[in-house]
């Protein structure tokens, strides 16, 4: 694990060369995937850092998505839009994510967890498209900071009562009257990052204003920080969590159903994909809070599958935006006539987004549905609605963008470049092939 961090530091030195960083990221992906097997138990990396299988899967996802971000952002290099600064911000973000997933001390986890916000805001403000990106950055900053301050207070109070913030020593904490308050303070920060319905307003704004790289890393990895944080912190509050499972499962699943209905009235492609992320994460929250083996394994699989699928859909939306100058589904109709080759990728990623076989999302959602229904049979009604409407808004997006009469002012359109096909293939192939060896992501948490 340490060699990956050092490799990342080495790439920061060569940010002036786009080609060298791109090749180095491919090499880093290859090195990360070489170690992805079940002989990997627990590696201690030194002071307050270690990696188990859960963190290693998410580090692999981070490296993979950052590599695809750089390949998808060729326009930054093409127009010389401060590309050395762009590469530097992306590599710093990758390093912060690696440190976050490998932290075994809660305070270090908190610091690196919040540090990922800074490169993300720089990406939105520096390489975003429209003047509204300032408002989106402010939304994201205030939502995250407002939710994270109680988490810091909670961790410091736990340190004063328990004498340690080491994850392996905090598996069970003593009971005292204020512990329910600390439970809500701790969970609240991860709910905003996940994001839970009612705390999700910053996400569509950030996605719509972010450049393609910002949207990919936000959907691919940063939303997974909320789920990862819940897995790591809920072990301290097992008895408190049992009292409030009904609350989180209800808000997660019913909120996902409400957001699925909201997706059906979106006309902006990126906004629709962003809202679909909230719907998927609602089901993940239900599985995590139930805490069964099915729920935890399913949540991890959906996090990986959604990271690849959602990132790929944002890539496709960006390719349409670069050609038409608009992300509106009202304008970008009949794309199958102009870009028939990209129609196949639209179909593959849309089908994966609605959890159809043989995608990873199907494997994860089956596990999550089993975990929630085994906890309460009433949950079947909401989950049925959530599954139905997630298929409905995905079909709505695909049919509205691919079929119909194309724009009269559009006379010719590039059907796709080799680099774009490479990025889409690297999203779609792992998403549909890893299910053949599901044990790679179904780790025994």
C-alpha positions as CSV (number, residue, x, y, z in Angstrom):
1,X,0.0,0.0,0.0
2,X,2.9,2.3,0.8
3,X,4.3,1.9,-2.7
4,X,1.1,3.3,-4.2
5,X,1.4,6.4,-2.0
6,X,5.0,6.9,-3.0
7,X,4.1,6.3,-6.7
8,X,1.5,9.0,-6.4
9,X,4.0,11.4,-4.9
10,X,6.3,10.6,-7.8
11,X,3.6,11.6,-10.3
12,X,3.0,14.9,-8.5
13,X,6.6,15.9,-9.5
14,X,5.8,15.3,-13.2
15,X,2.5,17.2,-13.5
16,X,3.9,19.3,-16.4
17,X,3.6,16.3,-18.7
18,X,0.1,15.1,-19.4
19,X,1.2,12.0,-21.3
20,X,3.6,10.9,-18.6
21,X,1.0,11.2,-15.8
22,X,-1.6,9.3,-18.0
23,X,0.8,6.4,-18.6
24,X,1.8,6.4,-14.9
25,X,-1.8,6.2,-13.8
26,X,-2.3,3.1,-16.1
27,X,0.7,1.5,-14.4
28,X,-0.6,2.3,-11.0
29,X,-4.0,0.8,-11.9
30,X,-2.2,-2.4,-13.0
31,X,-0.2,-2.6,-9.8
32,X,-3.3,-2.1,-7.6
33,X,-5.3,-4.8,-9.4
34,X,-2.4,-7.3,-9.1
35,X,-3.0,-7.3,-5.3
36,X,-6.8,-7.7,-5.5
37,X,-7.2,-11.2,-4.1
38,X,-8.2,-12.8,-0.8
39,X,-4.7,-13.4,0.4
40,X,-4.9,-9.8,1.4
41,X,-5.8,-9.7,5.1
42,X,-4.4,-6.7,7.0
43,X,-1.4,-4.6,6.2
44,X,0.1,-2.2,8.7
45,X,1.6,0.8,6.9
46,X,3.0,2.6,9.9
47,X,1.8,5.3,12.2
48,X,-2.0,5.4,12.3
49,X,-2.3,3.8,8.8
50,X,-3.3,0.2,7.8
51,X,-5.3,-1.5,5.1
52,X,-7.8,-4.3,5.2
53,X,-9.8,-5.7,2.3
54,X,-12.6,-3.2,2.6
55,X,-10.3,-0.2,2.4
56,X,-8.2,-1.8,-0.4
57,X,-11.3,-2.3,-2.6
58,X,-12.2,1.4,-2.2
59,X,-8.5,2.5,-2.8
60,X,-8.6,0.4,-6.1
61,X,-11.9,2.1,-7.1
62,X,-10.3,5.6,-6.3
63,X,-7.2,4.9,-8.5
64,X,-9.4,3.5,-11.3
65,X,-11.8,6.5,-11.3
66,X,-9.0,9.1,-11.2
67,X,-7.2,7.3,-14.1
68,X,-10.4,7.5,-16.1
69,X,-10.9,11.2,-15.1
70,X,-7.6,12.1,-16.6
71,X,-8.3,10.3,-19.8
72,X,-11.9,11.8,-20.0
73,X,-10.6,15.4,-19.5
74,X,-8.6,15.6,-22.8
75,X,-10.3,19.0,-23.6
76,X,-8.4,20.5,-20.6
77,X,-5.1,19.6,-22.4
78,X,-6.4,20.4,-25.8
79,X,-7.3,24.0,-24.9
80,X,-4.3,24.4,-22.5
81,X,-6.7,25.2,-19.7
82,X,-4.1,25.2,-16.8
83,X,-3.7,21.5,-17.3
84,X,-0.7,21.1,-14.9
85,X,-2.7,22.6,-12.1
86,X,-5.6,20.3,-13.1
87,X,-3.4,17.2,-12.8
88,X,-1.9,18.4,-9.5
89,X,-5.4,18.9,-8.0
90,X,-6.5,15.4,-9.2
91,X,-3.3,13.7,-7.8
92,X,-3.6,15.5,-4.5
93,X,-7.3,14.3,-4.3
94,X,-6.2,10.7,-5.0
95,X,-3.6,10.9,-2.2
96,X,-6.1,12.3,0.3
97,X,-8.6,9.5,-0.6
98,X,-5.9,6.8,-0.2
99,X,-5.0,8.2,3.3
100,X,-8.7,8.4,4.2
101,X,-9.4,4.8,3.3
102,X,-6.2,3.6,5.1
103,X,-6.6,5.5,8.4
104,X,-7.0,3.5,11.5
105,X,-7.3,6.5,13.8
106,X,-10.6,8.3,13.9
107,X,-9.1,11.7,14.1
108,X,-6.8,11.2,11.2
109,X,-9.8,9.7,9.3
110,X,-11.8,12.9,10.1
111,X,-9.0,15.2,8.9
112,X,-8.4,13.4,5.6
113,X,-12.2,12.9,5.1
114,X,-12.7,16.7,5.3
115,X,-9.5,17.5,3.3
116,X,-11.0,15.8,0.2
117,X,-13.5,18.8,0.1
118,X,-10.7,21.3,-0.7
119,X,-9.5,19.8,-4.1
120,X,-13.1,19.1,-5.0
121,X,-14.1,22.8,-4.6
122,X,-11.0,23.9,-6.5
123,X,-12.1,21.6,-9.4
124,X,-15.6,23.0,-9.4
125,X,-14.6,26.7,-9.1
126,X,-11.5,26.4,-11.4
127,X,-12.7,24.2,-14.2
128,X,-16.5,24.5,-14.0
129,X,-18.7,25.7,-16.9
130,X,-21.0,28.4,-15.7
131,X,-21.0,31.4,-13.2
132,X,-23.4,29.4,-11.0
133,X,-20.5,27.2,-10.0
134,X,-19.7,29.6,-7.2
135,X,-23.1,29.0,-5.6
136,X,-22.6,25.3,-6.1
137,X,-19.2,25.4,-4.3
138,X,-20.7,27.4,-1.4
139,X,-23.6,24.9,-1.1
140,X,-21.2,22.0,-0.9
141,X,-18.9,23.7,1.5
142,X,-21.6,24.8,4.0
143,X,-23.5,21.5,3.9
144,X,-20.4,19.5,4.6
145,X,-18.8,21.8,7.2
146,X,-22.1,22.2,9.0
147,X,-22.5,18.5,9.3
148,X,-18.9,17.7,10.1
149,X,-18.3,20.0,13.1
150,X,-20.6,17.8,15.4
151,X,-18.6,14.8,14.2
152,X,-15.3,16.4,15.5
153,X,-16.9,17.3,18.8
154,X,-18.2,13.7,19.1
155,X,-14.8,12.2,18.4
156,X,-13.1,14.5,20.9
157,X,-15.7,13.6,23.6
158,X,-15.2,9.9,22.9
159,X,-11.5,10.4,23.2
160,X,-11.9,12.0,26.6
161,X,-14.1,9.2,27.9
162,X,-12.4,6.2,26.3
163,X,-8.7,7.4,26.2
164,X,-8.2,6.3,22.5
165,X,-9.4,6.9,19.0
166,X,-7.9,3.8,17.5
167,X,-10.4,1.9,15.4
168,X,-9.3,-1.5,16.7
169,X,-9.6,-0.4,20.3
170,X,-13.0,1.3,20.0
171,X,-15.0,-1.8,19.0
172,X,-17.2,-1.4,22.1
173,X,-17.5,1.8,24.1
174,X,-19.0,2.2,27.6
175,X,-22.6,3.4,28.0
176,X,-23.4,6.8,29.4
177,X,-26.4,9.1,29.0
178,X,-25.0,11.5,26.4
179,X,-24.0,8.6,24.0
180,X,-27.2,8.9,21.9
181,X,-26.3,12.6,21.2
182,X,-22.8,11.5,20.1
183,X,-24.3,8.8,18.0
184,X,-26.4,11.4,16.0
185,X,-23.5,13.8,15.8
186,X,-21.3,11.1,14.3
187,X,-23.9,9.7,11.9
188,X,-25.1,13.1,10.7
189,X,-21.8,14.0,8.9
190,X,-21.9,10.7,6.9
191,X,-25.6,11.2,6.0
192,X,-24.8,14.5,4.3
193,X,-21.9,13.0,2.4
194,X,-23.8,9.9,1.4
195,X,-26.2,11.9,0.8
196,X,-29.4,11.0,2.7
197,X,-32.7,12.4,1.3
198,X,-33.4,15.9,2.8
199,X,-29.6,16.6,3.0
200,X,-29.0,16.0,-0.7
201,X,-29.6,19.5,-2.2
202,X,-25.9,20.2,-2.6
203,X,-25.3,17.1,-4.8
204,X,-27.3,18.0,-8.0
205,X,-25.9,21.6,-7.8
206,X,-22.3,20.4,-7.5
207,X,-22.8,17.8,-10.3
208,X,-24.4,20.3,-12.7
209,X,-21.7,22.9,-12.3
210,X,-18.6,20.6,-12.0
211,X,-16.4,19.7,-14.9
212,X,-16.4,16.1,-16.1
213,X,-13.6,15.2,-13.8
214,X,-15.4,16.7,-10.8
215,X,-18.6,14.8,-11.6
216,X,-16.8,11.5,-12.1
217,X,-14.8,11.6,-8.8
218,X,-17.9,13.0,-6.9
219,X,-20.1,10.1,-8.1
220,X,-17.4,7.5,-8.2
221,X,-15.6,7.9,-4.9
222,X,-16.6,10.9,-2.7
223,X,-20.2,9.6,-2.2
224,X,-18.7,6.3,-1.0
225,X,-16.9,8.1,1.9
226,X,-20.3,8.4,3.6
227,X,-20.9,4.6,3.4
228,X,-17.3,3.8,4.4
229,X,-17.5,6.1,7.4
230,X,-20.7,4.5,8.6
231,X,-19.1,1.0,8.4
232,X,-16.1,2.2,10.4
233,X,-18.0,4.2,13.1
234,X,-21.2,2.2,13.7
235,X,-19.2,-0.4,15.6
236,X,-18.9,2.1,18.5
237,X,-22.7,2.6,18.7
238,X,-24.2,-0.8,18.2
239,X,-26.8,-0.6,21.0
240,X,-27.8,3.0,20.0
241,X,-28.1,2.1,16.3
242,X,-30.5,-0.7,17.1
243,X,-33.0,1.8,18.5
244,X,-33.0,4.0,15.4
245,X,-32.7,1.4,12.5
246,X,-36.4,2.1,11.7
247,X,-35.7,5.8,11.2
248,X,-32.8,5.4,8.8
249,X,-34.3,2.6,6.8
250,X,-37.6,4.5,6.4
251,X,-35.9,7.7,5.4
252,X,-33.4,5.9,3.1
253,X,-35.9,3.8,1.2
254,X,-38.9,6.2,1.1
255,X,-36.5,9.1,0.3
256,X,-35.1,7.0,-2.6
257,X,-38.6,6.4,-3.8
258,X,-39.4,10.2,-3.7
259,X,-36.1,11.0,-5.5
260,X,-36.9,8.4,-8.2
261,X,-40.2,10.3,-8.9
262,X,-38.2,13.6,-9.0
263,X,-35.9,12.0,-11.6
264,X,-38.9,11.6,-14.0
265,X,-39.3,15.4,-14.2
266,X,-35.7,16.3,-14.8
267,X,-34.6,17.7,-18.2
268,X,-30.9,18.1,-17.5
269,X,-28.9,14.9,-18.1
270,X,-26.4,15.5,-15.3
271,X,-29.1,16.5,-12.9
272,X,-31.0,13.3,-13.6
273,X,-27.9,11.1,-13.1
274,X,-27.1,13.0,-9.9
275,X,-30.6,12.5,-8.4
276,X,-30.4,8.8,-9.4
277,X,-27.3,8.6,-7.1
278,X,-29.4,9.8,-4.2
279,X,-31.9,7.0,-4.9
280,X,-29.2,4.3,-5.0
281,X,-27.6,5.5,-1.9
282,X,-30.9,5.4,0.0
283,X,-31.0,1.6,-0.4
284,X,-27.3,1.4,0.6
285,X,-28.1,3.3,3.8
286,X,-30.9,0.8,4.6
287,X,-28.5,-2.2,4.2
288,X,-25.7,-0.6,6.2
289,X,-28.0,0.3,9.1
290,X,-29.5,-3.1,9.3
291,X,-26.0,-4.3,9.8
292,X,-26.4,-7.9,8.6
293,X,-23.8,-9.7,6.5
294,X,-26.1,-9.4,3.5
295,X,-26.5,-5.7,4.1
296,X,-22.9,-4.9,4.5
297,X,-21.7,-7.0,1.5
298,X,-24.5,-5.7,-0.7
299,X,-23.7,-2.1,0.3
300,X,-20.1,-2.5,-0.7
301,X,-21.0,-4.1,-4.0
302,X,-23.5,-1.4,-4.9
303,X,-20.9,1.3,-3.9
304,X,-18.4,-0.2,-6.3
305,X,-20.9,-0.8,-9.1
306,X,-22.6,2.6,-8.7
307,X,-19.2,4.3,-8.7
308,X,-18.4,2.8,-12.2
309,X,-21.9,3.1,-13.7
310,X,-22.6,6.6,-12.6
311,X,-19.2,7.8,-13.6
312,X,-19.7,6.3,-17.0
313,X,-23.0,8.0,-17.5
314,X,-21.5,11.4,-16.6
315,X,-18.8,10.7,-19.3
316,X,-21.5,10.1,-21.9
317,X,-23.4,13.2,-20.8
318,X,-20.2,15.2,-21.2
319,X,-19.6,13.8,-24.6
320,X,-23.0,15.0,-25.7
321,X,-22.4,18.4,-24.1
322,X,-19.1,18.8,-26.0
323,X,-20.9,18.1,-29.3
324,X,-24.2,19.9,-28.9
325,X,-23.4,22.6,-26.3
326,X,-26.4,21.6,-24.2
327,X,-27.3,18.9,-21.7
328,X,-31.0,19.4,-22.0
329,X,-33.0,16.2,-22.9
330,X,-35.3,18.4,-25.0
331,X,-32.5,19.4,-27.3
332,X,-30.3,16.3,-27.4
333,X,-33.0,14.0,-29.0
334,X,-32.4,11.5,-31.7
335,X,-28.7,10.9,-30.8
336,X,-28.9,7.4,-32.3
337,X,-29.1,9.0,-35.8
338,X,-25.9,11.1,-35.3
339,X,-23.9,9.0,-32.9
340,X,-24.9,5.4,-33.4
341,X,-21.6,4.0,-31.9
342,X,-22.2,5.8,-28.6
343,X,-25.8,4.4,-28.6
344,X,-24.4,1.0,-27.5
345,X,-22.6,2.5,-24.5
346,X,-25.7,4.5,-23.6
347,X,-27.6,1.2,-23.6
348,X,-25.0,-0.8,-21.6
349,X,-24.6,1.8,-18.9
350,X,-28.3,2.6,-18.7
351,X,-29.1,-1.1,-18.3
352,X,-26.5,-1.4,-15.5
353,X,-27.9,1.7,-13.8
354,X,-31.3,-0.1,-13.5
355,X,-29.5,-3.2,-12.0
356,X,-30.1,-5.6,-14.9
357,X,-28.0,-8.7,-15.3
358,X,-25.1,-9.2,-15.5
359,X,-24.1,-5.9,-13.8
360,X,-22.5,-5.6,-10.3
361,X,-25.5,-3.5,-9.3
362,X,-27.8,-6.5,-9.6
363,X,-25.7,-8.6,-7.3
364,X,-25.5,-5.7,-4.7
365,X,-29.2,-4.8,-4.9
366,X,-30.3,-8.4,-4.4
367,X,-28.2,-8.5,-1.2
368,X,-29.6,-5.2,0.0
369,X,-33.2,-6.1,-0.7
370,X,-32.8,-9.4,1.2
371,X,-31.3,-7.6,4.2
372,X,-34.0,-4.9,4.4
373,X,-36.9,-7.3,3.8
374,X,-35.5,-9.8,6.4
375,X,-35.5,-6.9,8.9
376,X,-39.1,-5.8,8.1
377,X,-41.6,-7.3,5.6
378,X,-43.3,-3.9,5.2
379,X,-40.2,-2.6,3.5
380,X,-41.2,-4.7,0.4
381,X,-43.7,-2.1,-0.7
382,X,-41.2,0.8,-0.8
383,X,-38.5,-1.3,-2.3
384,X,-40.8,-2.5,-5.0
385,X,-41.6,1.1,-5.9
386,X,-38.0,2.1,-5.7
387,X,-36.9,-0.7,-8.1
388,X,-39.8,0.1,-10.5
389,X,-39.2,3.8,-10.7
390,X,-35.4,3.4,-11.0
391,X,-36.0,1.4,-14.1
392,X,-38.6,4.0,-15.3
393,X,-36.3,7.0,-15.0
394,X,-33.4,5.2,-16.6
395,X,-35.6,4.2,-19.6
396,X,-36.9,7.7,-19.7
397,X,-33.4,9.1,-20.0
398,X,-32.3,6.5,-22.6
399,X,-35.4,6.7,-24.8
400,X,-35.7,10.5,-24.7
401,X,-32.0,11.1,-25.6
402,X,-31.6,8.3,-28.2
403,X,-34.9,8.3,-30.0
404,X,-37.0,11.0,-31.6
405,X,-36.4,13.7,-34.2
406,X,-33.0,15.2,-34.0
407,X,-32.2,19.0,-33.8
408,X,-32.7,20.6,-37.2
409,X,-29.6,22.9,-36.8
410,X,-27.3,19.8,-36.3
411,X,-25.8,18.7,-39.6
412,X,-22.9,16.5,-38.6
413,X,-21.5,15.0,-35.4
414,X,-18.4,13.0,-34.5
415,X,-19.6,9.5,-33.4
416,X,-16.8,9.0,-31.0
417,X,-13.0,9.1,-30.7
418,X,-10.7,6.3,-29.6
419,X,-9.9,7.9,-26.2
420,X,-13.7,8.2,-25.5
421,X,-14.3,4.5,-26.4
422,X,-11.4,3.5,-24.1
423,X,-12.9,5.5,-21.1
424,X,-16.4,4.0,-21.7
425,X,-15.0,0.5,-22.1
426,X,-13.0,0.8,-18.8
427,X,-16.2,1.7,-17.1
428,X,-18.4,-0.9,-18.6
429,X,-16.2,-4.0,-18.7
430,X,-15.4,-4.2,-14.9
431,X,-19.1,-3.4,-14.2
432,X,-20.3,-6.4,-16.2
433,X,-17.4,-8.9,-15.8
434,X,-16.6,-8.8,-12.1
435,X,-19.9,-10.5,-11.4
436,X,-18.2,-13.7,-12.8
437,X,-16.0,-13.6,-9.7
438,X,-18.2,-11.8,-7.2
439,X,-15.9,-12.8,-4.2
440,X,-13.6,-10.0,-5.3
441,X,-16.0,-7.4,-3.9
442,X,-18.0,-9.6,-1.6
443,X,-15.4,-9.5,1.2
444,X,-16.2,-10.8,4.6
445,X,-16.5,-7.5,6.4
